């Protein structure tokens, strides 16, 4: 699903991304992609939810996940969200880059894409329950468009 979302954004905006089939097949080396938990299993993140069980439920929702190159995923390993933004802003998938402020600078094709489909993309300086909920809705909205539901 995340690979399909990235491919959809890429086709609509002409922003390059990894080939869809590279993302979904178990490619080797630099082409391999993993599911990334945006929030790592650290005390600082658990405290954002006041309860470890709620934290685990929320961080495993689709809004709390994204697709990331394996090597980038390993390099950001146990970082807090604010530190992960540096990884996301690099050569990550488009969906990961949409979390960062810099992605929206000088990107008129993406703004047109957002307006065309009325999608609520925005950068996040912090990430907790509200942000997971918003990303969950965004994923749902994109899936309805992609699969014409």
C-alpha positions in Angstrom: 0.0 0.0 0.0 2.8 2.5 0.9 4.6 1.7 -2.3 1.5 2.3 -4.3 0.9 5.6 -2.5 4.4 6.7 -3.3 4.1 5.6 -6.9 0.8 7.5 -7.2 2.3 10.7 -5.8 5.3 10.4 -8.1 3.2 9.9 -11.2 0.9 12.9 -10.4 3.8 15.3 -9.5 6.8 14.0 -11.6 8.8 13.8 -8.3 11.2 10.9 -8.7 10.9 7.9 -6.3 12.0 4.3 -6.3 10.3 2.1 -8.8 7.1 0.5 -7.4 8.4 -3.0 -8.0 11.7 -2.3 -6.2 9.6 -1.2 -3.2 7.3 -4.2 -3.1 9.7 -7.0 -3.9 12.4 -8.0 -1.5 15.2 -6.3 -3.4 18.7 -6.7 -2.2 21.2 -4.0 -1.0 20.4 -0.3 -1.4 17.0 -1.0 -3.1 15.4 -2.8 -0.2 12.6 -1.0 1.7 11.2 -1.6 5.2 8.2 -0.5 7.1 9.3 2.3 9.4 7.7 3.1 12.8 7.7 6.9 12.9 7.8 6.8 16.7 10.5 4.6 18.2 9.9 2.5 21.3 11.5 5.0 23.7 10.3 6.3 27.0 10.1 9.8 25.7 7.6 8.6 23.1 5.6 6.4 25.4 5.1 9.3 27.7 3.3 11.2 24.9 0.5 8.7 25.2 0.5 8.3 29.0 0.2 4.6 28.7 2.4 2.0 27.1 -0.5 -0.1 25.7 -2.0 3.0 24.0 1.4 3.9 22.7 1.9 0.5 21.1 -1.6 0.6 19.5 -1.1 4.1 18.1 2.4 3.6 16.8 1.3 0.5 14.8 -1.6 2.3 13.1 -1.0 3.1 9.4 -0.7 6.8 10.3 2.3 6.0 12.4 4.1 4.0 9.7 5.8 4.6 6.4 8.0 3.0 3.8 11.7 3.8 4.0 14.8 2.5 2.4 16.3 -0.2 4.6 19.7 1.6 5.0 17.9 4.8 6.0 15.7 2.9 8.5 18.8 1.3 10.1 20.6 4.6 10.3 17.7 6.4 12.1 17.3 3.3 14.2 16.3 4.5 17.7 16.1 8.3 17.1 13.4 10.5 18.3 11.0 12.0 15.7 12.8 15.4 15.6 16.1 13.6 14.7 14.4 11.3 12.1 13.2 14.3 10.1 16.8 14.6 8.9 16.6 11.1 7.5 13.2 11.7 6.0 14.3 14.8 4.2 17.0 13.1 2.3 16.5 10.5 -0.4 13.5 8.8 1.4 10.2 7.9 -0.2 8.0 10.9 -1.1 5.5 10.0 1.6 8.3 10.2 4.2 9.5 13.5 2.8 6.1 15.0 3.2 6.7 15.1 7.0 9.4 17.7 6.6 9.1 21.5 6.1 11.7 21.6 3.3 9.7 19.3 1.1 7.0 22.0 0.6 9.5 24.7 -0.5 9.6 25.3 -4.3 7.4 22.4 -5.0 4.5 23.8 -7.1 3.6 20.4 -8.7 3.0 18.9 -5.3 0.9 21.8 -4.2 -1.2 21.4 -7.4 -1.5 17.7 -6.6 -2.7 18.5 -3.1 -5.3 20.9 -4.4 -6.4 18.6 -7.2 -7.3 15.8 -4.8 -8.0 18.0 -1.7 -5.4 16.2 0.3 -4.3 17.5 3.7 -0.5 17.0 3.5 1.5 19.1 5.9 4.8 19.0 7.7 5.0 18.1 11.4 7.6 19.4 13.8 6.4 16.9 16.4 4.5 13.6 16.2 2.0 12.1 18.6 -1.7 11.0 18.6 -3.1 13.9 16.7 -0.5 13.6 13.9 -1.0 9.9 13.6 -4.8 10.5 13.3 -4.3 13.1 10.6 -1.9 10.8 8.6 -4.3 7.9 9.0 -7.0 10.0 7.4 -4.6 11.1 4.7 -3.8 7.5 3.8 -7.5 6.6 3.8 -8.2 9.5 1.5 -5.4 8.5 -0.9 -6.5 4.9 -0.9 -10.0 6.0 -1.9 -8.5 7.9 -4.9 -6.0 5.3 -6.0 -8.4 2.3 -5.8 -11.5 4.4 -6.8 -13.5 3.4 -3.8 
